């Protein structure tokens, strides 16, 4: 595949994602790398869900199954989510 064909395919796939994508994923499509760079290393669940498009139940299931790594204090306090997990899931660069 030539570079021009790859670019055309990427453009088509992006347009398809915007048109057919799930409404919860709209935030991810609107985000830029520069916005992502401003995020701290550990995030609350609400921010993580906003960037990934996951619901609370989906996020909890993914953490429970070990697909998403999260930090929780030994005393059982609030769970925090790693920015690197968003990068892994969405393709943003760290």
KOLBAZA-96732 format. One record per residue: x negated, y, z negated of N, C-alpha, C in turn; residue number from 1. Coordinates in nm, 2 decimals. Each point is the difference from the previous one (the first is absolute). Example, Ala and Ser with C-alpha at 12.3 -4.5 7.8 and 13.67 -1.06 7.14 Angstrom:
2
      nu      nv      nw     cau     cav     caw      cu      cv      cw  tormar
   -1.32   -0.57   -0.78    0.09    0.12    0.00   -0.09    0.12    0.00       1
    0.04    0.11    0.07   -0.09    0.11    0.00    0.08    0.11   -0.08       2
***
This chain:
94
      nu      nv      nw     cau     cav     caw      cu      cv      cw  tormar
   -0.09   -0.12    0.00    0.09    0.12    0.00   -0.09    0.12    0.00       1
    0.03    0.10    0.09   -0.08    0.12    0.00    0.03    0.09   -0.11       2
   -0.08    0.10   -0.02    0.02    0.10   -0.11    0.13    0.08    0.03       3
    0.03    0.03    0.12    0.12    0.07    0.04    0.13   -0.08   -0.04       4
   -0.01   -0.13    0.03    0.11   -0.09   -0.02    0.02   -0.02   -0.16       5
   -0.11   -0.01   -0.07    0.01   -0.01   -0.15    0.06    0.13   -0.05       6
   -0.04    0.12    0.05    0.06    0.12   -0.05    0.15    0.01    0.03       7
    0.04   -0.04    0.12    0.14    0.00    0.04    0.08   -0.10   -0.09       8
   -0.06   -0.12   -0.03    0.07   -0.09   -0.09    0.01    0.05   -0.14       9
   -0.10    0.06   -0.05    0.00    0.06   -0.13    0.11    0.11   -0.01      10
    0.01    0.08    0.10    0.10    0.11    0.01    0.14   -0.06    0.00      11
    0.02   -0.11    0.08    0.13   -0.07    0.01    0.04   -0.06   -0.14      12
   -0.10   -0.07   -0.06    0.03   -0.06   -0.13    0.03    0.10   -0.11      13
   -0.06    0.12    0.00    0.03    0.10   -0.10    0.14    0.05    0.03      14
    0.04    0.03    0.12    0.13    0.04    0.03    0.10   -0.10   -0.04      15
   -0.03   -0.13    0.02    0.10   -0.10   -0.03    0.01   -0.01   -0.16      16
   -0.11    0.01   -0.07    0.01    0.00   -0.15    0.09    0.12   -0.05      17
   -0.02    0.11    0.06    0.08    0.12   -0.04    0.15   -0.02    0.03      18
    0.03   -0.06    0.11    0.14   -0.01    0.04    0.07   -0.12   -0.07      19
   -0.07   -0.11   -0.02    0.06   -0.12   -0.05   -0.04   -0.03   -0.15      20
   -0.10    0.08   -0.05   -0.05   -0.03   -0.13    0.11    0.02   -0.11      21
   -0.02   -0.07   -0.11    0.09    0.00   -0.12   -0.01    0.15   -0.05      22
    0.12    0.05   -0.05    0.00    0.14   -0.05   -0.10    0.02   -0.12      23
   -0.02   -0.11   -0.08   -0.09    0.02   -0.11   -0.15    0.02    0.05      24
   -0.03   -0.04    0.12   -0.13    0.02    0.05   -0.03    0.14    0.06      25
    0.10    0.08    0.01   -0.01    0.13    0.06   -0.11    0.08   -0.07      26
   -0.01    0.00   -0.12   -0.10    0.07   -0.07   -0.14   -0.03    0.04      27
   -0.03   -0.13    0.02   -0.13   -0.04    0.05   -0.03    0.05    0.13      28
    0.10    0.00    0.09   -0.02    0.05    0.14   -0.03    0.15    0.00      29
    0.05    0.08   -0.10   -0.02    0.14   -0.01   -0.13    0.04   -0.07      30
   -0.07   -0.09   -0.06   -0.12    0.03   -0.07   -0.12    0.00    0.09      31
   -0.10    0.08   -0.05   -0.12    0.01    0.08   -0.12   -0.05   -0.09      32
   -0.11   -0.02    0.07   -0.12   -0.04   -0.07   -0.04    0.11   -0.11      33
    0.01    0.12    0.04   -0.04    0.11   -0.09    0.09    0.00   -0.13      34
    0.13   -0.03    0.02    0.08   -0.01   -0.12   -0.04   -0.12   -0.09      35
   -0.03   -0.11    0.07   -0.04   -0.12   -0.07   -0.13    0.02   -0.08      36
   -0.09    0.08    0.06   -0.13    0.03   -0.07    0.02    0.07   -0.13      37
    0.11    0.07   -0.01    0.02    0.08   -0.12    0.06   -0.08   -0.12      38
    0.04   -0.12    0.03    0.06   -0.09   -0.11   -0.11   -0.04   -0.09      39
    0.04   -0.01   -0.13   -0.10   -0.06   -0.10   -0.02   -0.15    0.02      40
   -0.09   -0.06   -0.07   -0.03   -0.14    0.02    0.11   -0.09   -0.06      41
    0.06    0.05   -0.11    0.11   -0.08   -0.06    0.13    0.08    0.01      42
    0.11   -0.07    0.04    0.12    0.07    0.03    0.12   -0.07   -0.08      43
    0.10    0.08   -0.03    0.12   -0.05   -0.06    0.08   -0.08    0.11      44
    0.09   -0.08   -0.05    0.08   -0.08    0.09    0.08    0.08    0.11      45
    0.05    0.11   -0.05    0.08    0.09    0.09   -0.08    0.05    0.12      46
   -0.12    0.04   -0.02   -0.09    0.05    0.11   -0.04   -0.12    0.09      47
   -0.03   -0.11   -0.07   -0.04   -0.12    0.08    0.12   -0.04    0.09      48
    0.12    0.00   -0.05    0.11   -0.05    0.08    0.03    0.10    0.11      49
   -0.02    0.13   -0.03    0.02    0.11    0.11   -0.09   -0.02    0.11      50
   -0.13   -0.04   -0.02   -0.10   -0.01    0.10    0.01   -0.14    0.07      51
    0.05   -0.10   -0.06    0.01   -0.13    0.06    0.13   -0.04    0.05      52
    0.11    0.07   -0.05    0.13   -0.04    0.04    0.06   -0.11   -0.07      53
   -0.07   -0.05   -0.10    0.06   -0.12   -0.08    0.10    0.05   -0.10      54
    0.10   -0.09   -0.03    0.09    0.03   -0.10   -0.06   -0.04   -0.13      55
    0.06    0.03   -0.11   -0.05   -0.04   -0.14   -0.01   -0.15   -0.01      56
    0.11   -0.07    0.05    0.00   -0.14   -0.01   -0.11   -0.07    0.09      57
   -0.01    0.06    0.12   -0.11   -0.06    0.09   -0.14    0.03   -0.06      58
   -0.02    0.11   -0.06   -0.13    0.03   -0.06   -0.02   -0.09   -0.12      59
    0.09   -0.02   -0.08   -0.01   -0.09   -0.12   -0.03   -0.15    0.05      60
    0.07   -0.04    0.10   -0.02   -0.13    0.06   -0.14   -0.02    0.05      61
   -0.05    0.10    0.08   -0.13    0.00    0.06   -0.11    0.00   -0.11      62
    0.02    0.07   -0.11   -0.10    0.00   -0.11    0.00   -0.14   -0.07      63
    0.12   -0.05   -0.03    0.01   -0.13   -0.06   -0.06   -0.11    0.08      64
    0.01    0.01    0.13   -0.05   -0.11    0.09   -0.15    0.02    0.02      65
   -0.06    0.12   -0.04   -0.14    0.02    0.02   -0.04    0.07    0.13      66
    0.10    0.04    0.08   -0.03    0.06    0.13   -0.04    0.15   -0.02      67
    0.04    0.06   -0.10   -0.04    0.14   -0.03   -0.06    0.00   -0.14      68
   -0.12    0.06   -0.01   -0.07    0.01   -0.13    0.04    0.12   -0.07      69
    0.03   -0.01   -0.13    0.04    0.12   -0.08   -0.07   -0.01   -0.13      70
   -0.01    0.12   -0.06   -0.07    0.01   -0.13    0.11    0.02   -0.11      71
   -0.01   -0.08   -0.11    0.09    0.02   -0.11   -0.09   -0.01   -0.13      72
    0.02    0.09   -0.09   -0.07    0.00   -0.12    0.03   -0.13   -0.08      73
   -0.09   -0.05   -0.08    0.02   -0.13   -0.07    0.12    0.01   -0.10      74
    0.03    0.13   -0.04    0.11    0.01   -0.10    0.14    0.00    0.07      75
    0.00   -0.02    0.13    0.13   -0.02    0.08    0.06    0.14    0.04      76
   -0.08    0.10    0.00    0.04    0.13    0.05    0.04    0.01    0.14      77
    0.02    0.12    0.05    0.04    0.02    0.14   -0.10   -0.06    0.10      78
    0.05   -0.06    0.10   -0.08   -0.05    0.11   -0.04    0.11    0.10      79
   -0.13   -0.01    0.04   -0.05    0.10    0.10   -0.04   -0.08    0.12      80
    0.01    0.07    0.12   -0.03   -0.07    0.12   -0.12    0.07    0.07      81
   -0.08   -0.09    0.06   -0.13    0.05    0.06    0.03    0.06    0.14      82
   -0.07    0.12    0.02    0.01    0.07    0.13   -0.05   -0.10    0.11      83
   -0.10   -0.08   -0.03   -0.06   -0.09    0.10    0.10   -0.10    0.05      84
    0.10   -0.03   -0.08    0.11   -0.09    0.05    0.08    0.06    0.11      85
    0.03    0.13   -0.02    0.07    0.07    0.10   -0.08    0.00    0.13      86
   -0.13    0.03   -0.01   -0.09    0.00    0.12    0.01   -0.14    0.07      87
   -0.01   -0.10   -0.08    0.00   -0.14    0.06    0.14   -0.03    0.07      88
    0.11    0.05   -0.06    0.13   -0.03    0.06    0.03    0.09    0.12      89
   -0.04    0.13    0.00    0.04    0.09    0.10   -0.10    0.04    0.10      90
   -0.13   -0.03   -0.02   -0.10    0.03    0.09   -0.07    0.13   -0.02      91
    0.03    0.07   -0.10   -0.07    0.13   -0.03   -0.14   -0.04   -0.05      92
   -0.10    0.09    0.03   -0.14   -0.02   -0.04   -0.02    0.06   -0.14      93
   -0.08   -0.08   -0.07   -0.04    0.05   -0.14   -0.12    0.10    0.01      94
***
